[in-house]
Amino acid sequence: MQSLTAQLSNRFSSALVLFLSVFVTTQALALSPEEKIRTESLLAELGKQQNLTFTRNGTEHSAADAESHLRLKLRKTEKRLKTTEQFIDNVASKSSITGEEYQVKDAQGNVIPANKYLHGLLKDKVDNKSE
């Protein structure tokens, strides 16, 4: 039979390994400082868009309201994301409650999926700015 000290040592070692595994996994997925800047820049650009209607769960919102809502979602999920593209694909393009895809309507009345719009905005206004 193992001594009490050996049993406690084994339990402590197991707990330490579990803690470190969770910590390392969490840190590996968190947005890097560069990706955080890209994501924040994307949301700032979204909020600046005039004559843009953002539809989520059947309700229309201004671009500024969409920016605010997506910033809230970012704060809740950023530790599980590695890239801005993951944020767009997994968080910013659909409702986490209903699963319904968000839509964007431009000044001409064209409706496109938010996913497509946000990827375009990232490419045109954020990534091209830094080149």
TORKOL-78032 format. One record per atom (N, C-alpha, C, CB): residue number from 1; x, y, z. Coordinates in nm, 3 decimals. Atoms other than C-alpha are relative to their C-alpha. Glycine has a CB too. Layout:
N
nr->NUM px->X py->Y pz->Z
...
// end
This chain:
131
nr->1 px->0.084 py->-0.118 pz->0.000
nr->1 px->0.000 py->0.000 pz->0.000
nr->1 px->0.089 py->0.125 pz->0.000
nr->1 px->-0.096 py->0.000 pz->0.123
nr->2 px->-0.079 py->-0.122 pz->0.009
nr->2 px->0.129 py->0.343 pz->-0.091
nr->2 px->-0.016 py->0.082 pz->0.129
nr->2 px->-0.042 py->0.084 pz->-0.122
nr->3 px->0.008 py->-0.087 pz->-0.117
nr->3 px->0.210 py->0.581 pz->0.188
nr->3 px->-0.087 py->0.120 pz->-0.033
nr->3 px->0.141 py->0.045 pz->0.045
nr->4 px->0.084 py->-0.119 pz->0.016
nr->4 px->-0.010 py->0.884 pz->0.241
nr->4 px->0.075 py->0.108 pz->-0.078
nr->4 px->-0.045 py->0.054 pz->0.137
nr->5 px->-0.081 py->-0.101 pz->0.069
nr->5 px->0.273 py->1.108 pz->0.121
nr->5 px->0.007 py->-0.030 pz->-0.150
nr->5 px->0.141 py->0.006 pz->0.059
nr->6 px->-0.006 py->0.038 pz->0.142
nr->6 px->0.305 py->0.915 pz->-0.206
nr->6 px->-0.134 py->0.021 pz->-0.068
nr->6 px->0.043 py->-0.147 pz->-0.014
nr->7 px->0.134 py->-0.021 pz->0.057
nr->7 px->-0.073 py->0.926 pz->-0.263
nr->7 px->-0.025 py->0.148 pz->-0.025
nr->7 px->-0.109 py->-0.058 pz->0.093
nr->8 px->0.019 py->-0.145 pz->0.016
nr->8 px->-0.083 py->1.301 pz->-0.205
nr->8 px->0.089 py->0.055 pz->-0.111
nr->8 px->0.031 py->0.073 pz->0.133
nr->9 px->-0.091 py->-0.044 pz->0.105
nr->9 px->0.218 py->1.349 pz->-0.430
nr->9 px->-0.056 py->-0.035 pz->-0.138
nr->9 px->0.138 py->-0.064 pz->0.019
nr->10 px->0.059 py->0.040 pz->0.127
nr->10 px->0.049 py->1.154 pz->-0.711
nr->10 px->-0.120 py->0.086 pz->-0.036
nr->10 px->-0.042 py->-0.147 pz->0.005
nr->11 px->0.118 py->-0.084 pz->0.024
nr->11 px->-0.274 py->1.351 pz->-0.673
nr->11 px->0.040 py->0.142 pz->-0.038
nr->11 px->-0.092 py->0.003 pz->0.124
nr->12 px->-0.047 py->-0.134 pz->0.031
nr->12 px->-0.087 py->1.680 pz->-0.670
nr->12 px->0.058 py->0.005 pz->-0.141
nr->12 px->0.106 py->0.045 pz->0.102
nr->13 px->-0.059 py->0.006 pz->0.134
nr->13 px->0.108 py->1.580 pz->-0.981
nr->13 px->-0.108 py->-0.006 pz->-0.107
nr->13 px->0.093 py->-0.122 pz->-0.013
nr->14 px->0.111 py->0.010 pz->0.097
nr->14 px->-0.213 py->1.483 pz->-1.162
nr->14 px->-0.073 py->0.133 pz->-0.013
nr->14 px->-0.098 py->-0.110 pz->0.043
nr->15 px->0.069 py->-0.129 pz->0.003
nr->15 px->-0.381 py->1.809 pz->-1.065
nr->15 px->0.084 py->0.105 pz->-0.071
nr->15 px->-0.033 py->0.047 pz->0.144
nr->16 px->-0.089 py->-0.097 pz->0.064
nr->16 px->-0.079 py->2.010 pz->-1.176
nr->16 px->0.003 py->-0.021 pz->-0.152
nr->16 px->0.142 py->-0.012 pz->0.057
nr->17 px->0.000 py->0.031 pz->0.143
nr->17 px->-0.068 py->1.834 pz->-1.514
nr->17 px->-0.131 py->0.047 pz->-0.064
nr->17 px->0.021 py->-0.151 pz->-0.025
nr->18 px->0.130 py->-0.044 pz->0.052
nr->18 px->-0.441 py->1.899 pz->-1.565
nr->18 px->-0.006 py->0.151 pz->-0.010
nr->18 px->-0.115 py->-0.052 pz->0.089
nr->19 px->0.002 py->-0.146 pz->0.000
nr->19 px->-0.407 py->2.266 pz->-1.470
nr->19 px->0.087 py->0.055 pz->-0.113
nr->19 px->0.049 py->0.054 pz->0.135
nr->20 px->-0.090 py->-0.049 pz->0.104
nr->20 px->-0.109 py->2.319 pz->-1.700
nr->20 px->-0.054 py->-0.029 pz->-0.139
nr->20 px->0.138 py->-0.063 pz->0.015
nr->21 px->0.060 py->0.033 pz->0.130
nr->21 px->-0.286 py->2.143 pz->-1.988
nr->21 px->-0.108 py->0.100 pz->-0.037
nr->21 px->-0.058 py->-0.141 pz->0.001
nr->22 px->0.107 py->-0.097 pz->0.025
nr->22 px->-0.588 py->2.371 pz->-1.955
nr->22 px->0.059 py->0.137 pz->-0.025
nr->22 px->-0.099 py->0.005 pz->0.119
nr->23 px->-0.061 py->-0.131 pz->0.015
nr->23 px->-0.369 py->2.680 pz->-1.915
nr->23 px->0.068 py->0.014 pz->-0.136
nr->23 px->0.102 py->0.023 pz->0.112
nr->24 px->-0.072 py->-0.005 pz->0.128
nr->24 px->-0.151 py->2.601 pz->-2.218
nr->24 px->-0.099 py->0.000 pz->-0.115
nr->24 px->0.097 py->-0.118 pz->-0.013
nr->25 px->0.101 py->0.004 pz->0.106
nr->25 px->-0.454 py->2.515 pz->-2.433
nr->25 px->-0.069 py->0.134 pz->-0.012
nr->25 px->-0.103 py->-0.111 pz->0.027
nr->26 px->0.067 py->-0.130 pz->0.002
nr->26 px->-0.627 py->2.839 pz->-2.335
nr->26 px->0.091 py->0.106 pz->-0.060
nr->26 px->-0.043 py->0.040 pz->0.141
nr->27 px->-0.093 py->-0.100 pz->0.051
nr->27 px->-0.317 py->3.046 pz->-2.405
nr->27 px->0.028 py->-0.021 pz->-0.149
nr->27 px->0.130 py->-0.005 pz->0.079
nr->28 px->-0.027 py->0.028 pz->0.141
nr->28 px->-0.260 py->2.875 pz->-2.739
nr->28 px->-0.112 py->0.050 pz->-0.090
nr->28 px->0.021 py->-0.149 pz->-0.021
nr->29 px->0.113 py->-0.042 pz->0.083
nr->29 px->-0.606 py->2.975 pz->-2.859
nr->29 px->-0.031 py->0.148 pz->0.010
nr->29 px->-0.120 py->-0.079 pz->0.037
nr->30 px->0.032 py->-0.141 pz->-0.017
nr->30 px->-0.619 py->3.332 pz->-2.729
nr->30 px->0.054 py->0.081 pz->-0.117
nr->30 px->0.057 py->0.052 pz->0.133
nr->31 px->-0.045 py->-0.089 pz->0.108
nr->31 px->-0.594 py->3.608 pz->-2.990
nr->31 px->0.136 py->0.059 pz->0.035
nr->31 px->-0.103 py->0.112 pz->-0.025
nr->32 px->-0.130 py->-0.066 pz->-0.019
nr->32 px->-0.237 py->3.729 pz->-3.030
nr->32 px->-0.024 py->0.151 pz->-0.001
nr->32 px->0.103 py->-0.043 pz->-0.112
nr->33 px->0.017 py->-0.146 pz->0.005
nr->33 px->-0.182 py->4.104 pz->-2.988
nr->33 px->-0.027 py->0.052 pz->-0.141
nr->33 px->0.124 py->0.069 pz->0.056
nr->34 px->0.020 py->-0.044 pz->0.138
nr->34 px->-0.162 py->4.140 pz->-3.367
nr->34 px->-0.142 py->-0.031 pz->-0.047
nr->34 px->0.102 py->-0.068 pz->-0.093
nr->35 px->0.136 py->0.038 pz->0.041
nr->35 px->-0.489 py->3.952 pz->-3.422
nr->35 px->-0.104 py->0.081 pz->0.076
nr->35 px->-0.024 py->-0.150 pz->0.023
nr->36 px->0.092 py->-0.084 pz->-0.079
nr->36 px->-0.657 py->4.149 pz->-3.144
nr->36 px->-0.013 py->0.137 pz->-0.068
nr->36 px->0.050 py->0.016 pz->0.147
nr->37 px->0.002 py->-0.129 pz->0.069
nr->37 px->-0.561 py->4.471 pz->-3.327
nr->37 px->-0.080 py->-0.011 pz->-0.130
nr->37 px->0.144 py->0.048 pz->-0.030
nr->38 px->0.077 py->0.020 pz->0.125
nr->38 px->-0.697 py->4.333 pz->-3.658
nr->38 px->-0.149 py->-0.008 pz->0.030
nr->38 px->0.046 py->-0.128 pz->-0.073
nr->39 px->0.142 py->0.018 pz->-0.034
nr->39 px->-1.024 py->4.234 pz->-3.490
nr->39 px->-0.060 py->0.132 pz->0.046
nr->39 px->-0.017 py->-0.107 pz->0.108
nr->40 px->0.048 py->-0.131 pz->-0.048
nr->40 px->-1.060 py->4.569 pz->-3.311
nr->40 px->-0.013 py->0.097 pz->-0.117
nr->40 px->0.097 py->0.057 pz->0.107
nr->41 px->0.006 py->-0.087 pz->0.118
nr->41 px->-0.985 py->4.750 pz->-3.639
nr->41 px->-0.120 py->-0.034 pz->-0.087
nr->41 px->0.129 py->-0.011 pz->-0.082
nr->42 px->0.118 py->0.043 pz->0.076
nr->42 px->-1.249 py->4.544 pz->-3.818
nr->42 px->-0.127 py->0.056 pz->0.062
nr->42 px->-0.007 py->-0.154 pz->-0.006
nr->43 px->0.122 py->-0.048 pz->-0.066
nr->43 px->-1.510 py->4.636 pz->-3.559
nr->43 px->-0.011 py->0.152 pz->-0.008
nr->43 px->-0.001 py->-0.044 pz->0.147
nr->44 px->0.002 py->-0.146 pz->0.014
nr->44 px->-1.411 py->5.005 pz->-3.571
nr->44 px->-0.045 py->0.039 pz->-0.140
nr->44 px->0.139 py->0.060 pz->0.030
nr->45 px->0.042 py->-0.027 pz->0.138
nr->45 px->-1.448 py->5.001 pz->-3.951
nr->45 px->-0.149 py->-0.028 pz->-0.019
nr->45 px->0.082 py->-0.085 pz->-0.099
nr->46 px->0.142 py->0.031 pz->0.009
nr->46 px->-1.787 py->4.834 pz->-3.920
nr->46 px->-0.084 py->0.114 pz->0.057
nr->46 px->-0.032 py->-0.132 pz->0.073
nr->47 px->0.075 py->-0.107 pz->-0.065
nr->47 px->-1.907 py->5.104 pz->-3.682
nr->47 px->-0.003 py->0.130 pz->-0.078
nr->47 px->0.057 py->0.026 pz->0.134
nr->48 px->-0.008 py->-0.122 pz->0.082
nr->48 px->-1.804 py->5.378 pz->-3.929
nr->48 px->-0.090 py->-0.004 pz->-0.124
nr->48 px->0.142 py->0.024 pz->-0.043
nr->49 px->0.074 py->0.015 pz->0.126
nr->49 px->-2.016 py->5.242 pz->-4.214
nr->49 px->-0.133 py->0.075 pz->0.007
nr->49 px->-0.024 py->-0.148 pz->-0.031
nr->50 px->0.124 py->-0.075 pz->0.010
nr->50 px->-2.294 py->5.481 pz->-4.312
nr->50 px->-0.097 py->-0.076 pz->-0.090
nr->50 px->0.025 py->0.144 pz->-0.055
nr->51 px->0.103 py->0.061 pz->0.085
nr->51 px->-2.622 py->5.365 pz->-4.465
nr->51 px->0.012 py->-0.153 pz->-0.006
nr->51 px->0.006 py->0.057 pz->-0.140
nr->52 px->-0.012 py->0.145 pz->-0.008
nr->52 px->-2.558 py->5.008 pz->-4.354
nr->52 px->-0.095 py->-0.050 pz->0.108
nr->52 px->0.149 py->-0.044 pz->0.030
nr->53 px->0.092 py->0.059 pz->-0.096
nr->53 px->-2.821 py->4.797 pz->-4.183
nr->53 px->0.046 py->-0.142 pz->0.029
nr->53 px->-0.147 py->0.002 pz->-0.052
nr->54 px->-0.046 py->0.131 pz->-0.045
nr->54 px->-2.716 py->4.495 pz->-3.983
nr->54 px->-0.121 py->-0.071 pz->0.060
nr->54 px->0.118 py->0.012 pz->0.105
nr->55 px->0.118 py->0.073 pz->-0.047
nr->55 px->-2.991 py->4.238 pz->-3.932
nr->55 px->0.042 py->-0.123 pz->0.078
nr->55 px->-0.092 py->-0.039 pz->-0.118
nr->56 px->-0.025 py->0.120 pz->-0.080
nr->56 px->-2.972 py->3.989 pz->-3.650
nr->56 px->-0.129 py->-0.043 pz->0.065
nr->56 px->0.110 py->0.024 pz->0.106
nr->57 px->0.123 py->0.059 pz->-0.052
nr->57 px->-3.254 py->3.759 pz->-3.550
nr->57 px->-0.124 py->0.077 pz->-0.043
nr->57 px->0.005 py->-0.007 pz->0.152
nr->58 px->0.115 py->-0.066 pz->0.057
nr->58 px->-3.491 py->3.949 pz->-3.776
nr->58 px->-0.016 py->0.147 pz->0.035
nr->58 px->-0.120 py->-0.070 pz->0.040
nr->59 px->0.009 py->-0.139 pz->-0.042
nr->59 px->-3.426 py->4.290 pz->-3.619
nr->59 px->0.115 py->0.079 pz->-0.062
nr->59 px->0.003 py->0.013 pz->0.154
nr->60 px->-0.101 py->-0.083 pz->0.065
nr->60 px->-3.244 py->4.570 pz->-3.802
nr->60 px->0.069 py->0.091 pz->0.102
nr->60 px->-0.063 py->0.084 pz->-0.112
nr->61 px->-0.082 py->-0.082 pz->-0.089
nr->61 px->-2.962 py->4.760 pz->-3.631
nr->61 px->0.094 py->0.085 pz->-0.085
nr->61 px->0.080 py->-0.088 pz->0.100
nr->62 px->-0.099 py->-0.084 pz->0.068
nr->62 px->-2.727 py->5.042 pz->-3.728
nr->62 px->0.136 py->-0.068 pz->0.007
nr->62 px->0.006 py->0.143 pz->0.064
nr->63 px->-0.136 py->0.053 pz->-0.002
nr->63 px->-2.363 py->4.971 pz->-3.799
nr->63 px->0.065 py->0.022 pz->0.137
nr->63 px->0.086 py->0.065 pz->-0.111
nr->64 px->-0.055 py->-0.028 pz->-0.133
nr->64 px->-2.270 py->5.136 pz->-3.468
nr->64 px->-0.054 py->-0.098 pz->0.104
nr->64 px->-0.033 py->0.145 pz->0.042
nr->65 px->0.058 py->0.099 pz->-0.092
nr->65 px->-2.511 py->4.908 pz->-3.281
nr->65 px->0.059 py->-0.138 pz->-0.025
nr->65 px->-0.153 py->-0.005 pz->-0.015
nr->66 px->-0.061 py->0.129 pz->0.034
nr->66 px->-2.368 py->4.608 pz->-3.466
nr->66 px->0.141 py->-0.008 pz->0.057
nr->66 px->0.003 py->-0.021 pz->-0.154
nr->67 px->-0.135 py->-0.004 pz->-0.056
nr->67 px->-2.017 py->4.713 pz->-3.366
nr->67 px->-0.004 py->-0.026 pz->0.150
nr->67 px->0.067 py->0.136 pz->-0.028
nr->68 px->0.013 py->0.017 pz->-0.145
nr->68 px->-2.123 py->4.737 pz->-3.002
nr->68 px->-0.033 py->-0.144 pz->0.037
nr->68 px->-0.107 py->0.095 pz->0.056
nr->69 px->0.040 py->0.138 pz->-0.027
nr->69 px->-2.293 py->4.397 pz->-3.008
nr->69 px->0.115 py->-0.098 pz->-0.026
nr->69 px->-0.121 py->-0.038 pz->-0.087
nr->70 px->-0.110 py->0.091 pz->0.033
nr->70 px->-1.996 py->4.228 pz->-3.176
nr->70 px->0.118 py->0.018 pz->0.095
nr->70 px->0.045 py->0.022 pz->-0.143
nr->71 px->-0.104 py->-0.020 pz->-0.102
nr->71 px->-1.754 py->4.385 pz->-2.926
nr->71 px->-0.034 py->-0.079 pz->0.126
nr->71 px->0.016 py->0.151 pz->0.033
nr->72 px->0.044 py->0.079 pz->-0.115
nr->72 px->-1.958 py->4.226 pz->-2.648
nr->72 px->0.027 py->-0.149 pz->-0.025
nr->72 px->-0.150 py->0.024 pz->0.029
nr->73 px->-0.024 py->0.141 pz->0.034
nr->73 px->-1.942 py->3.889 pz->-2.825
nr->73 px->0.151 py->-0.031 pz->-0.002
nr->73 px->-0.063 py->-0.034 pz->-0.137
nr->74 px->-0.145 py->0.019 pz->0.002
nr->74 px->-1.566 py->3.934 pz->-2.875
nr->74 px->0.053 py->-0.015 pz->0.142
nr->74 px->0.069 py->0.118 pz->-0.070
nr->75 px->-0.046 py->0.008 pz->-0.139
nr->75 px->-1.510 py->3.997 pz->-2.503
nr->75 px->-0.031 py->-0.137 pz->0.061
nr->75 px->-0.064 py->0.111 pz->0.085
nr->76 px->0.041 py->0.129 pz->-0.057
nr->76 px->-1.695 py->3.675 pz->-2.423
nr->76 px->0.071 py->-0.119 pz->-0.063
nr->76 px->-0.149 py->-0.017 pz->-0.015
nr->77 px->-0.054 py->0.116 pz->0.074
nr->77 px->-1.514 py->3.458 pz->-2.679
nr->77 px->0.148 py->0.011 pz->-0.037
nr->77 px->-0.078 py->-0.019 pz->-0.124
nr->78 px->-0.135 py->-0.020 pz->0.055
nr->78 px->-1.168 py->3.602 pz->-2.749
nr->78 px->0.103 py->-0.102 pz->0.049
nr->78 px->0.048 py->0.138 pz->0.035
nr->79 px->-0.097 py->0.099 pz->-0.050
nr->79 px->-0.987 py->3.344 pz->-2.534
nr->79 px->-0.012 py->-0.133 pz->-0.073
nr->79 px->-0.019 py->-0.021 pz->0.148
nr->80 px->0.018 py->0.126 pz->0.074
nr->80 px->-1.125 py->3.067 pz->-2.756
nr->80 px->0.033 py->0.017 pz->-0.149
nr->80 px->-0.144 py->-0.049 pz->0.015
nr->81 px->-0.027 py->-0.030 pz->0.141
nr->81 px->-1.016 py->3.230 pz->-3.083
nr->81 px->0.148 py->0.021 pz->-0.022
nr->81 px->-0.079 py->0.125 pz->-0.044
nr->82 px->-0.140 py->-0.022 pz->0.036
nr->82 px->-0.685 py->3.242 pz->-3.261
nr->82 px->0.016 py->0.107 pz->-0.107
nr->82 px->0.062 py->-0.130 pz->-0.048
nr->83 px->-0.011 py->-0.095 pz->0.111
nr->83 px->-0.759 py->3.461 pz->-3.565
nr->83 px->-0.126 py->0.085 pz->-0.013
nr->83 px->0.028 py->-0.073 pz->-0.132
nr->84 px->0.114 py->-0.085 pz->0.031
nr->84 px->-0.985 py->3.742 pz->-3.678
nr->84 px->-0.098 py->-0.074 pz->-0.089
nr->84 px->0.047 py->0.131 pz->-0.067
nr->85 px->0.087 py->0.078 pz->0.089
nr->85 px->-1.117 py->3.510 pz->-3.946
nr->85 px->-0.086 py->-0.098 pz->0.081
nr->85 px->0.083 py->-0.077 pz->-0.103
nr->86 px->0.080 py->0.088 pz->-0.088
nr->86 px->-1.227 py->3.265 pz->-3.674
nr->86 px->-0.109 py->0.080 pz->0.069
nr->86 px->0.090 py->-0.069 pz->0.105
nr->87 px->0.101 py->-0.085 pz->-0.062
nr->87 px->-1.405 py->3.552 pz->-3.501
nr->87 px->-0.114 py->0.025 pz->-0.097
nr->87 px->0.062 py->0.135 pz->0.045
nr->88 px->0.104 py->-0.024 pz->0.100
nr->88 px->-1.591 py->3.634 pz->-3.822
nr->88 px->-0.083 py->-0.127 pz->-0.022
nr->88 px->0.062 py->0.047 pz->-0.133
nr->89 px->0.069 py->0.124 pz->0.036
nr->89 px->-1.676 py->3.273 pz->-3.905
nr->89 px->-0.081 py->-0.061 pz->0.114
nr->89 px->0.099 py->-0.101 pz->-0.049
nr->90 px->0.061 py->0.072 pz->-0.111
nr->90 px->-1.765 py->3.145 pz->-3.559
nr->90 px->-0.080 py->0.086 pz->0.097
nr->90 px->0.104 py->-0.069 pz->0.076
nr->91 px->0.063 py->-0.085 pz->-0.100
nr->91 px->-1.887 py->3.447 pz->-3.365
nr->91 px->-0.081 py->0.114 pz->-0.063
nr->91 px->0.105 py->0.058 pz->0.093
nr->92 px->0.058 py->-0.125 pz->0.049
nr->92 px->-1.966 py->3.760 pz->-3.568
nr->92 px->-0.102 py->-0.016 pz->-0.111
nr->92 px->0.108 py->0.088 pz->-0.048
nr->93 px->0.086 py->0.019 pz->0.117
nr->93 px->-2.173 py->3.605 pz->-3.847
nr->93 px->-0.135 py->-0.064 pz->0.028
nr->93 px->0.070 py->-0.082 pz->-0.099
nr->94 px->0.127 py->0.066 pz->-0.031
nr->94 px->-2.455 py->3.430 pz->-3.664
nr->94 px->-0.030 py->0.009 pz->0.149
nr->94 px->0.003 py->-0.148 pz->-0.046
nr->95 px->0.044 py->-0.002 pz->-0.139
nr->95 px->-2.655 py->3.421 pz->-3.346
nr->95 px->0.049 py->-0.125 pz->0.073
nr->95 px->-0.153 py->0.010 pz->0.008
nr->96 px->-0.043 py->0.115 pz->-0.080
nr->96 px->-2.506 py->3.202 pz->-3.076
nr->96 px->-0.120 py->-0.068 pz->0.065
nr->96 px->0.101 py->0.044 pz->0.106
nr->97 px->0.121 py->0.056 pz->-0.062
nr->97 px->-2.860 py->3.145 pz->-2.945
nr->97 px->-0.085 py->-0.075 pz->-0.102
nr->97 px->-0.082 py->0.110 pz->0.067
nr->98 px->0.091 py->0.061 pz->0.099
nr->98 px->-3.067 py->3.075 pz->-3.257
nr->98 px->0.075 py->-0.069 pz->-0.114
nr->98 px->-0.092 py->0.105 pz->-0.057
nr->99 px->-0.076 py->0.054 pz->0.112
nr->99 px->-2.789 py->2.989 pz->-3.503
nr->99 px->-0.030 py->0.071 pz->-0.131
nr->99 px->-0.027 py->-0.146 pz->-0.015
nr->100 px->0.039 py->-0.073 pz->0.121
nr->100 px->-2.950 py->3.230 pz->-3.750
nr->100 px->0.114 py->0.089 pz->-0.047
nr->100 px->-0.127 py->0.085 pz->0.026
nr->101 px->-0.108 py->-0.082 pz->0.056
nr->101 px->-2.701 py->3.397 pz->-3.984
nr->101 px->-0.041 py->0.147 pz->-0.003
nr->101 px->0.036 py->-0.048 pz->-0.142
nr->102 px->0.022 py->-0.144 pz->0.009
nr->102 px->-2.669 py->3.775 pz->-3.963
nr->102 px->0.008 py->0.042 pz->-0.146
nr->102 px->0.104 py->0.078 pz->0.087
nr->103 px->0.002 py->-0.055 pz->0.135
nr->103 px->-2.734 py->3.980 pz->-4.277
nr->103 px->0.040 py->0.147 pz->0.005
nr->103 px->-0.140 py->-0.017 pz->-0.066
nr->104 px->-0.036 py->-0.140 pz->0.014
nr->104 px->-2.606 py->4.316 pz->-4.397
nr->104 px->-0.071 py->0.054 pz->-0.124
nr->104 px->0.155 py->0.019 pz->-0.010
nr->105 px->0.064 py->-0.066 pz->0.115
nr->105 px->-2.802 py->4.555 pz->-4.621
nr->105 px->0.072 py->0.132 pz->-0.023
nr->105 px->-0.155 py->0.023 pz->0.025
nr->106 px->-0.072 py->-0.123 pz->0.033
nr->106 px->-2.612 py->4.830 pz->-4.801
nr->106 px->-0.097 py->0.110 pz->-0.043
nr->106 px->0.103 py->-0.026 pz->-0.110
nr->107 px->0.082 py->-0.116 pz->0.037
nr->107 px->-2.736 py->5.172 pz->-4.916
nr->107 px->-0.087 py->-0.025 pz->-0.122
nr->107 px->0.089 py->0.120 pz->-0.026
nr->108 px->0.078 py->0.032 pz->0.120
nr->108 px->-2.860 py->5.025 pz->-5.246
nr->108 px->-0.106 py->-0.107 pz->0.027
nr->108 px->0.092 py->-0.046 pz->-0.112
nr->109 px->0.098 py->0.103 pz->-0.036
nr->109 px->-3.069 py->4.766 pz->-5.061
nr->109 px->0.045 py->-0.142 pz->-0.026
nr->109 px->-0.125 py->0.025 pz->-0.075
nr->110 px->-0.054 py->0.134 pz->0.021
nr->110 px->-2.844 py->4.473 pz->-5.148
nr->110 px->0.021 py->-0.069 pz->0.134
nr->110 px->0.133 py->0.005 pz->-0.081
nr->111 px->-0.015 py->0.076 pz->-0.124
nr->111 px->-2.858 py->4.206 pz->-4.877
nr->111 px->0.101 py->-0.112 pz->-0.024
nr->111 px->-0.137 py->-0.058 pz->0.048
nr->112 px->-0.101 py->0.106 pz->0.009
nr->112 px->-2.556 py->3.983 pz->-4.823
nr->112 px->0.023 py->-0.058 pz->0.139
nr->112 px->0.134 py->0.054 pz->-0.062
nr->113 px->-0.032 py->0.057 pz->-0.131
nr->113 px->-2.452 py->3.745 pz->-4.546
nr->113 px->0.107 py->0.083 pz->0.071
nr->113 px->0.047 py->-0.147 pz->-0.015
nr->114 px->-0.099 py->-0.076 pz->-0.077
nr->114 px->-2.262 py->3.921 pz->-4.269
nr->114 px->0.139 py->-0.060 pz->-0.012
nr->114 px->-0.042 py->0.007 pz->0.148
nr->115 px->-0.129 py->0.067 pz->0.012
nr->115 px->-1.986 py->3.662 pz->-4.302
nr->115 px->0.075 py->0.053 pz->-0.122
nr->115 px->-0.019 py->-0.152 pz->-0.011
nr->116 px->-0.063 py->-0.048 pz->0.124
nr->116 px->-1.914 py->3.766 pz->-4.661
nr->116 px->0.037 py->0.148 pz->0.013
nr->116 px->-0.095 py->-0.022 pz->-0.121
nr->117 px->-0.025 py->-0.143 pz->-0.015
nr->117 px->-1.943 py->4.136 pz->-4.578
nr->117 px->0.121 py->0.025 pz->0.091
nr->117 px->-0.125 py->0.070 pz->0.057
nr->118 px->-0.108 py->-0.023 pz->-0.096
nr->118 px->-1.710 py->4.117 pz->-4.277
nr->118 px->0.135 py->-0.046 pz->-0.054
nr->118 px->-0.030 py->-0.072 pz->0.131
nr->119 px->-0.126 py->0.042 pz->0.062
nr->119 px->-1.446 py->3.918 pz->-4.464
nr->119 px->0.046 py->0.103 pz->-0.103
nr->119 px->-0.016 py->-0.140 pz->-0.068
nr->120 px->-0.034 py->-0.104 pz->0.097
nr->120 px->-1.458 py->4.180 pz->-4.741
nr->120 px->0.050 py->0.127 pz->0.068
nr->120 px->-0.119 py->0.033 pz->-0.087
nr->121 px->-0.041 py->-0.119 pz->-0.075
nr->121 px->-1.434 py->4.465 pz->-4.490
nr->121 px->0.139 py->-0.020 pz->0.059
nr->121 px->-0.102 py->0.031 pz->0.112
nr->122 px->-0.132 py->0.031 pz->-0.056
nr->122 px->-1.136 py->4.297 pz->-4.324
nr->122 px->0.107 py->0.014 pz->-0.109
nr->122 px->0.003 py->-0.142 pz->0.060
nr->123 px->-0.096 py->-0.004 pz->0.111
nr->123 px->-0.959 py->4.258 pz->-4.658
nr->123 px->0.019 py->0.142 pz->-0.053
nr->123 px->-0.045 py->-0.092 pz->-0.114
nr->124 px->-0.007 py->-0.130 pz->0.067
nr->124 px->-1.044 py->4.600 pz->-4.803
nr->124 px->0.041 py->0.115 pz->0.092
nr->124 px->-0.132 py->0.032 pz->-0.060
nr->125 px->-0.020 py->-0.116 pz->-0.087
nr->125 px->-1.032 py->4.833 pz->-4.502
nr->125 px->0.104 py->-0.021 pz->0.109
nr->125 px->-0.129 py->0.038 pz->0.064
nr->126 px->-0.093 py->0.025 pz->-0.110
nr->126 px->-0.811 py->4.663 pz->-4.243
nr->126 px->0.134 py->-0.048 pz->-0.053
nr->126 px->-0.058 py->-0.102 pz->0.098
nr->127 px->-0.126 py->0.058 pz->0.046
nr->127 px->-0.552 py->4.445 pz->-4.414
nr->127 px->0.067 py->0.086 pz->-0.107
nr->127 px->-0.024 py->-0.139 pz->-0.055
nr->128 px->-0.059 py->-0.085 pz->0.103
nr->128 px->-0.501 py->4.678 pz->-4.712
nr->128 px->0.056 py->0.130 pz->0.058
nr->128 px->-0.102 py->0.033 pz->-0.108
nr->129 px->-0.049 py->-0.120 pz->-0.066
nr->129 px->-0.451 py->4.972 pz->-4.476
nr->129 px->0.141 py->-0.020 pz->0.056
nr->129 px->-0.094 py->0.042 pz->0.112
nr->130 px->-0.129 py->0.026 pz->-0.064
nr->130 px->-0.156 py->4.805 pz->-4.309
nr->130 px->0.111 py->-0.034 pz->-0.098
nr->130 px->-0.014 py->-0.112 pz->0.099
nr->131 px->-0.103 py->0.034 pz->0.100
nr->131 px->0.026 py->4.722 pz->-4.633
nr->131 px->0.069 py->0.123 pz->-0.053
nr->131 px->-0.061 py->-0.077 pz->-0.116
// end
